[in-house]
């Protein structure tokens, strides 16, 4: 029988983008994706043009919350894994602690912002503030980091 895996890392990943980080009190809602390209797991979602719609396009004062990953999301032919497609319902965390990917080196306890490209950063300059959301851990750019709104 062939060996499938012969190399192992010493530590396992603490989570993945869009994973609820812990059992703290949280609030979750559902909205509908308006973007033709969809919205990925662990991304900021902003008010769309429809009454129930959301978009990944950052708008000041328009933050709805952070998209929650769904491990059982079925992939329809032509879709990309780990992305909610246009017109799909998406679970969104409006309060709580969730894993996201740091868009730059970030520091625990610092206010979170999102760039025009959707990256989570702690630099205010020309970025959109995520009101009430703060980094809950320190991380290097491209690493997983906890984002919290309490």
C-alpha positions in Angstrom: 0.0 0.0 0.0 1.3 3.4 -1.0 2.1 5.9 1.8 -0.2 9.0 1.4 1.6 11.3 3.8 5.0 10.9 5.2 5.8 14.4 6.4 4.1 16.1 9.4 4.4 19.5 10.9 5.0 19.9 14.6 2.0 22.1 15.2 -1.4 22.3 13.7 -2.9 25.5 12.4 -5.0 27.2 15.0 -7.8 27.9 12.6 -8.6 29.1 9.1 -10.1 32.3 7.6 -13.7 32.7 8.6 -13.6 30.2 11.4 -15.3 31.3 14.6 -12.4 31.5 17.0 -14.0 30.7 20.3 -17.2 30.3 22.3 -17.5 34.0 23.3 -20.9 35.6 22.8 -21.4 36.5 19.2 -24.1 37.7 16.9 -24.7 36.2 13.4 -26.9 37.2 10.5 -27.5 36.1 7.0 -27.3 38.3 3.8 -27.1 37.7 0.1 -24.0 38.2 -2.0 -24.3 40.8 -4.7 -20.7 40.6 -6.1 -20.4 38.7 -9.4 -17.1 37.2 -8.1 -18.5 36.3 -4.7 -17.0 36.9 -1.3 -14.5 34.6 0.4 -14.4 33.2 3.9 -13.2 35.6 6.6 -13.8 38.8 4.6 -15.4 42.1 5.4 -18.9 42.4 4.0 -20.5 45.8 3.4 -24.0 47.0 2.7 -25.0 46.4 -0.9 -27.6 48.1 -3.1 -30.4 45.6 -2.3 -32.3 45.5 1.0 -30.6 42.2 2.0 -27.4 42.4 -0.1 -23.8 42.6 0.8 -20.6 43.4 -1.2 -16.9 43.1 -0.6 -16.4 46.8 -1.7 -15.4 48.8 1.3 -17.6 51.8 2.1 -17.2 54.1 5.1 -20.0 53.4 7.6 -21.3 50.4 5.5 -19.7 47.5 7.4 -22.2 44.7 8.1 -19.6 42.2 9.5 -17.2 39.4 8.7 -18.1 36.4 6.6 -18.2 33.1 8.5 -16.7 30.0 6.8 -19.0 27.1 6.1 -17.2 23.8 6.0 -20.1 22.0 4.3 -20.6 24.5 1.5 -21.2 22.6 -1.7 -19.3 23.7 -4.8 -21.4 24.1 -7.9 -19.7 23.5 -11.2 -17.5 26.5 -12.1 -17.3 27.9 -8.6 -14.2 28.4 -6.5 -13.7 26.7 -3.2 -14.0 28.8 0.0 -16.0 31.6 -1.7 -19.7 32.3 -1.4 -21.0 32.9 -5.0 -23.2 35.7 -6.2 -26.8 35.3 -4.9 -25.8 32.8 -2.2 -26.8 33.4 1.4 -23.8 34.1 3.5 -23.5 33.9 7.3 -21.9 37.0 8.8 -20.6 37.7 12.2 -21.6 41.2 13.5 -20.0 40.6 16.9 -17.7 38.0 18.3 -14.2 36.7 17.6 -13.3 35.3 14.2 -10.1 34.2 12.3 -9.0 36.3 9.4 -5.7 36.8 7.4 -3.6 39.8 8.3 -2.9 42.1 5.3 0.2 43.5 7.0 2.0 43.0 10.4 -0.7 43.8 13.0 -0.7 44.3 16.7 -3.0 42.9 19.5 -5.5 45.5 20.7 -5.2 47.8 17.7 -8.2 49.1 15.7 -8.8 47.2 12.5 -9.2 48.7 9.0 -9.8 47.2 5.6 -8.0 48.2 2.4 -9.7 48.8 -0.9 -8.6 45.3 -1.9 -10.2 43.8 1.2 -7.1 43.1 3.3 -7.3 43.5 7.1 -4.7 46.0 8.4 -4.1 48.3 11.4 -3.1 51.3 9.3 -5.7 54.1 9.2 -4.3 55.9 6.2 -6.6 55.7 3.2 -8.3 52.6 4.6 -11.9 52.0 5.8 -12.3 51.6 9.6 -14.1 48.5 10.9 -16.0 50.2 13.8 -15.6 48.3 17.0 -13.4 45.6 15.5 -9.9 45.2 17.0 -7.1 42.7 16.4 -7.1 40.2 19.3 -3.7 38.7 18.6 -0.4 39.9 17.0 0.4 38.5 13.6 2.8 38.9 10.6 1.5 39.8 7.2 -0.2 36.8 5.6 -0.7 35.0 8.9 -3.9 34.1 10.7 -5.0 36.6 13.3 -8.1 36.9 15.6 -10.4 39.8 14.9 -12.8 40.7 17.7 -15.8 42.9 18.4 -17.0 42.8 22.0 
